[in-house]
């Protein structure tokens, strides 16, 4: 085991009493995008994420927005790379290793509290394209449609000098997994 992987293993071990564990990195472990999977991370890091039951692995690198889930794997893989450089086509259909992937400019909004973590992919017009949630016990939350979300940018008045920078806000009446406008309602483990 190299020094970086040993350090990573030790860091993950320190999170054992946390409600949630998220790992942030530039390179994705798995990706349906132009760069594809990262074989060395699959070999070295993915087993550590499974072992420590990490909730989220958030990355960039591919110029798109993605959410990948694998049966039996407790980790949700989120790629948020639609914020700057030119967008690139996905190499794999998101339906094969989804549930979501799109060549689109946007960002990822993460909300964490004691009851749930909610992750949303949002486009440049403040439209929630996709979202999902997890509880501390790694259960998925019920699905809703995009119409159930209310998102807004702060007003310019809220951005006056000397005040904290206002935050983009999304609200929802209940915990949810968003699968786009045509989703169905279901519950169960991720």
C-alpha positions as CSV (number, residue, x, y, z in Angstrom):
1,X,0.0,0.0,0.0
2,X,1.5,3.3,-1.0
3,X,1.8,6.3,1.4
4,X,-1.2,8.2,-0.1
5,X,-3.5,5.2,0.2
6,X,-2.3,4.5,3.7
7,X,-3.0,8.1,4.7
8,X,-6.5,7.9,3.1
9,X,-7.3,4.7,5.0
10,X,-6.3,6.3,8.2
11,X,-8.4,9.4,7.5
12,X,-11.5,7.3,6.7
13,X,-11.0,5.3,9.9
14,X,-11.3,8.6,11.9
15,X,-14.8,9.2,10.5
16,X,-16.3,6.1,12.0
17,X,-18.5,8.0,14.5
18,X,-19.7,10.6,11.9
19,X,-23.3,10.7,10.8
20,X,-22.1,11.0,7.2
21,X,-18.8,10.5,5.4
22,X,-18.1,12.2,2.1
23,X,-14.9,12.1,0.1
24,X,-14.0,15.0,-2.3
25,X,-11.5,14.5,-5.0
26,X,-10.7,15.9,-8.5
27,X,-10.7,12.6,-10.4
28,X,-13.8,10.3,-10.4
29,X,-13.5,6.7,-9.5
30,X,-16.2,5.7,-11.9
31,X,-17.5,8.0,-14.7
32,X,-19.7,7.6,-17.8
33,X,-18.0,10.7,-19.1
34,X,-15.2,11.4,-21.6
35,X,-12.4,10.5,-19.3
36,X,-14.1,7.3,-18.1
37,X,-13.2,5.3,-15.0
38,X,-9.9,5.8,-13.1
39,X,-8.5,2.2,-12.8
40,X,-5.9,3.0,-10.1
41,X,-8.7,4.6,-7.9
42,X,-10.9,1.6,-8.5
43,X,-8.1,-0.7,-7.3
44,X,-6.9,1.4,-4.4
45,X,-9.7,3.6,-3.1
46,X,-13.0,2.0,-4.0
47,X,-12.5,-1.0,-1.6
48,X,-11.8,1.6,1.2
49,X,-15.0,3.4,0.4
50,X,-17.0,0.2,0.6
51,X,-15.2,-1.0,3.8
52,X,-15.9,2.4,5.6
53,X,-19.4,2.7,4.1
54,X,-18.8,6.1,2.7
55,X,-22.0,7.9,1.8
56,X,-20.7,10.2,-1.1
57,X,-17.7,10.4,-3.4
58,X,-17.8,13.8,-5.0
59,X,-15.5,14.6,-7.9
60,X,-15.1,16.7,-11.1
61,X,-12.7,16.2,-14.0
62,X,-15.3,15.1,-16.6
63,X,-17.2,18.1,-18.0
64,X,-20.7,17.1,-17.2
65,X,-23.0,16.3,-14.3
66,X,-23.4,12.6,-13.2
67,X,-24.8,10.5,-10.4
68,X,-23.8,6.8,-10.4
69,X,-25.0,4.0,-8.1
70,X,-23.9,0.4,-8.0
71,X,-26.0,-2.4,-6.5
72,X,-24.5,-3.5,-3.1
73,X,-22.3,-0.5,-2.9
74,X,-23.1,2.0,-0.1
75,X,-21.4,4.9,-1.9
76,X,-23.1,7.3,-4.3
77,X,-20.7,8.7,-6.9
78,X,-21.4,12.3,-7.9
79,X,-19.5,14.1,-10.7
80,X,-19.9,17.9,-10.9
81,X,-17.8,19.1,-13.8
82,X,-20.2,21.4,-15.7
83,X,-19.0,24.7,-14.4
84,X,-16.3,26.1,-16.6
85,X,-14.4,24.4,-19.5
86,X,-16.2,23.2,-22.6
87,X,-18.7,20.4,-22.0
88,X,-18.1,16.9,-23.4
89,X,-20.3,14.1,-24.4
90,X,-20.8,11.1,-22.2
91,X,-19.2,7.9,-23.4
92,X,-21.6,5.6,-21.7
93,X,-25.4,5.8,-21.5
94,X,-26.4,6.8,-18.0
95,X,-29.1,4.1,-17.9
96,X,-26.3,1.5,-17.8
97,X,-24.6,2.9,-14.6
98,X,-26.9,5.8,-13.6
99,X,-29.3,6.9,-12.6
100,X,-28.2,10.2,-14.1
101,X,-25.7,11.8,-16.5
102,X,-26.0,14.8,-18.8
103,X,-23.7,17.1,-20.8
104,X,-24.9,20.4,-19.3
105,X,-23.5,23.5,-17.6
106,X,-24.4,23.6,-14.0
107,X,-23.3,22.9,-10.5
108,X,-24.0,20.5,-7.6
109,X,-25.7,21.7,-4.4
110,X,-25.3,19.6,-1.3
111,X,-27.4,20.0,1.8
112,X,-26.5,18.1,5.0
113,X,-28.4,17.9,8.3
114,X,-29.0,15.3,11.0
115,X,-32.0,13.7,9.2
116,X,-30.7,13.6,5.6
117,X,-28.2,14.6,3.0
118,X,-29.6,15.9,-0.3
119,X,-27.6,16.3,-3.4
120,X,-28.9,18.3,-6.4
121,X,-27.6,18.9,-9.9
122,X,-28.7,22.4,-10.9
123,X,-28.4,24.0,-14.3
124,X,-27.4,27.7,-15.0
125,X,-31.1,28.7,-15.0
126,X,-31.6,27.4,-11.4
127,X,-33.5,24.4,-12.6
128,X,-32.9,21.2,-10.5
129,X,-32.1,18.6,-13.1
130,X,-31.6,15.7,-10.7
131,X,-31.3,15.1,-7.0
132,X,-31.2,12.4,-4.4
133,X,-30.9,12.0,-0.7
134,X,-29.5,9.6,1.9
135,X,-30.1,9.2,5.6
136,X,-27.4,8.5,8.1
137,X,-28.3,4.8,7.8
138,X,-27.7,5.0,4.0
139,X,-31.3,4.5,3.1
140,X,-32.5,6.3,0.0
141,X,-35.4,8.7,0.3
142,X,-38.7,8.8,-1.6
143,X,-38.6,10.1,-5.2
144,X,-40.4,13.3,-6.3
145,X,-40.6,15.3,-9.5
146,X,-38.7,18.4,-10.4
147,X,-42.0,20.4,-9.8
148,X,-41.7,19.6,-6.1
149,X,-38.5,21.6,-5.8
150,X,-38.3,25.3,-5.3
151,X,-34.9,26.8,-6.0
152,X,-33.8,30.4,-6.2
153,X,-30.7,32.6,-6.4
154,X,-30.4,35.3,-3.7
155,X,-31.5,38.8,-4.7
156,X,-28.9,41.5,-5.4
157,X,-30.1,43.3,-2.3
158,X,-28.9,40.4,-0.2
159,X,-25.4,40.7,-1.7
160,X,-24.6,44.1,-0.4
161,X,-20.9,44.7,0.7
162,X,-20.3,43.9,4.3
163,X,-22.9,41.0,4.5
164,X,-22.2,37.4,4.2
165,X,-22.5,36.1,0.7
166,X,-26.0,34.8,0.3
167,X,-26.5,31.2,-0.7
168,X,-28.4,29.5,-3.5
169,X,-31.4,27.9,-1.8
170,X,-33.6,24.9,-2.7
171,X,-36.5,23.7,-0.6
172,X,-38.6,20.7,-0.5
173,X,-41.5,19.7,1.7
174,X,-40.2,16.2,2.5
175,X,-36.9,14.2,2.1
176,X,-36.6,13.0,-1.5
177,X,-34.7,11.5,-4.3
178,X,-35.2,13.5,-7.5
179,X,-35.1,11.6,-10.8
180,X,-36.2,14.4,-13.1
181,X,-39.7,15.5,-14.2
182,X,-41.0,12.1,-15.2
183,X,-40.0,10.1,-12.1
184,X,-42.0,7.6,-10.2
185,X,-42.5,7.4,-6.5
186,X,-40.6,4.6,-4.7
187,X,-38.7,3.9,-1.5
188,X,-36.0,1.5,-0.5
189,X,-32.3,1.1,0.0
190,X,-29.8,2.6,-2.4
